[in-house]
Amino acid sequence: MDIGHAGIFRGILEVLPLESEEKEEVRIALKKRDFVALQTLCSRKPLPSPLPPFLLQLPFLRGKRDLLERFSSFSSESEEWQRAVRDLSKTWEILEDFGVTEHLSINLGLVRDFDYYTGVVFEGFSPGVGYPLLAGGRYDELFRVFGRDVPACGFALFLERVLEALQKETSWQEGDSATPSVLFYPPRLRKRAFELAEKLRSRGIPLVMEEHEEETILLVTSQGSLTLEDLDEQAVENLLTRRTYEEADPYPPHRKAEG
């Protein structure tokens, strides 16, 4: 996961002696990581040092918390820049307390497409996929347009990319292994069924869930099915190790009736 801040780019724009159209060109070039365009912009209109080399470096400025310490005073005259550094530092502290910084990077060159972002922005990645699976951030001023001044945060999850990442991670092949298992459950066992589903998915087992009117749990797989009166610990272990499957019709009786 990469985290950045909308104020980083805005802070740079504050100190760039460029017209608004030229600043937009810089934003687009940074977003696309178009180094030729950035170089052209820097040479077309000479910028004070150290802005030209910094702009060309920016897409590569990615690291841990020490990155903030290195560049905290880069633009001391920009309040946007200073606020962004403080916000990112505080966010890192909180995430460090949660123990998730092992998979987290600070990306000073993270530029989102929309101008309504006001604070921390983020993108999530997966090994083997070269583009974000999710992206979002803070947009505390957006709801003023609708008459409410409230903070907000949101993100988009790109489902096609997630499926591509899952296919690469689990090495799905055409055939039986590409067919997801189905977990049918009664409402009274919903919570336990959700817990079981998470455990199965963590083992790389593709799974969909469906509530049914029967009082039992039914797991239907390409190899057969398993019926449970309840989700006791031994039954869960049997499911996770795939040791116990009854050879059965792949659909429960009530699904046949519906057909």
ChimeraX attribute file (.defattr): number of C-alpha atoms within 10 A of each C-alpha:
attribute: neighborCount
match mode: 1-to-1
recipient: residues
	/A:1	19
	/A:2	19
	/A:3	23
	/A:4	26
	/A:5	29
	/A:6	26
	/A:7	25
	/A:8	24
	/A:9	22
	/A:10	19
	/A:11	20
	/A:12	18
	/A:13	20
	/A:14	16
	/A:15	14
	/A:16	16
	/A:17	13
	/A:18	16
	/A:19	10
	/A:20	11
	/A:21	9
	/A:22	14
	/A:23	18
	/A:24	13
	/A:25	15
	/A:26	22
	/A:27	19
	/A:28	17
	/A:29	18
	/A:30	22
	/A:31	15
	/A:32	12
	/A:33	16
	/A:34	14
	/A:35	15
	/A:36	11
	/A:37	16
	/A:38	20
	/A:39	15
	/A:40	10
	/A:41	19
	/A:42	18
	/A:43	11
	/A:44	9
	/A:45	11
	/A:46	12
	/A:47	16
	/A:48	11
	/A:49	8
	/A:50	9
	/A:51	17
	/A:52	16
	/A:53	12
	/A:54	13
	/A:55	18
	/A:56	18
	/A:57	13
	/A:58	16
	/A:59	20
	/A:60	13
	/A:61	16
	/A:62	18
	/A:63	14
	/A:64	14
	/A:65	16
	/A:66	11
	/A:67	15
	/A:68	21
	/A:69	12
	/A:70	9
	/A:71	15
	/A:72	17
	/A:73	13
	/A:74	16
	/A:75	17
	/A:76	12
	/A:77	12
	/A:78	18
	/A:79	14
	/A:80	21
	/A:81	26
	/A:82	19
	/A:83	17
	/A:84	25
	/A:85	22
	/A:86	13
	/A:87	17
	/A:88	21
	/A:89	17
	/A:90	12
	/A:91	14
	/A:92	20
	/A:93	14
	/A:94	13
	/A:95	13
	/A:96	13
	/A:97	10
	/A:98	9
	/A:99	10
	/A:100	12
	/A:101	17
	/A:102	10
	/A:103	9
	/A:104	17
	/A:105	18
	/A:106	24
	/A:107	25
	/A:108	27
	/A:109	22
	/A:110	25
	/A:111	23
	/A:112	22
	/A:113	11
	/A:114	9
	/A:115	10
	/A:116	14
	/A:117	22
	/A:118	20
	/A:119	20
	/A:120	21
	/A:121	25
	/A:122	22
	/A:123	21
	/A:124	16
	/A:125	17
	/A:126	17
	/A:127	9
	/A:128	10
	/A:129	14
	/A:130	10
	/A:131	12
	/A:132	17
	/A:133	21
	/A:134	17
	/A:135	19
	/A:136	20
	/A:137	23
	/A:138	20
	/A:139	21
	/A:140	16
	/A:141	15
	/A:142	18
	/A:143	13
	/A:144	11
	/A:145	8
	/A:146	7
	/A:147	8
	/A:148	10
	/A:149	12
	/A:150	11
	/A:151	13
	/A:152	14
	/A:153	14
	/A:154	10
	/A:155	13
	/A:156	11
	/A:157	14
	/A:158	12
	/A:159	11
	/A:160	10
	/A:161	18
	/A:162	17
	/A:163	12
	/A:164	14
	/A:165	19
	/A:166	16
	/A:167	15
	/A:168	15
	/A:169	13
	/A:170	14
	/A:171	12
	/A:172	16
	/A:173	11
	/A:174	8
	/A:175	8
	/A:176	11
	/A:177	15
	/A:178	15
	/A:179	15
	/A:180	15
	/A:181	20
	/A:182	20
	/A:183	22
	/A:184	23
	/A:185	25
	/A:186	16
	/A:187	13
	/A:188	10
	/A:189	15
	/A:190	15
	/A:191	11
	/A:192	14
	/A:193	21
	/A:194	14
	/A:195	11
	/A:196	18
	/A:197	18
	/A:198	12
	/A:199	15
	/A:200	18
	/A:201	13
	/A:202	11
	/A:203	11
	/A:204	14
	/A:205	20
	/A:206	20
	/A:207	17
	/A:208	12
	/A:209	15
	/A:210	11
	/A:211	14
	/A:212	17
	/A:213	10
	/A:214	14
	/A:215	14
	/A:216	17
	/A:217	21
	/A:218	21
	/A:219	23
	/A:220	24
	/A:221	23
	/A:222	15
	/A:223	13
	/A:224	16
	/A:225	21
	/A:226	18
	/A:227	16
	/A:228	14
	/A:229	10
	/A:230	15
	/A:231	15
	/A:232	10
	/A:233	9
	/A:234	9
	/A:235	15
	/A:236	18
	/A:237	14
	/A:238	13
	/A:239	17
	/A:240	17
	/A:241	10
	/A:242	10
	/A:243	8
	/A:244	14
	/A:245	16
	/A:246	12
	/A:247	13
	/A:248	14
	/A:249	11
	/A:250	15
	/A:251	16
	/A:252	17
	/A:253	11
	/A:254	11
	/A:255	10
	/A:256	9
	/A:257	7
	/A:258	6
	/A:259	6
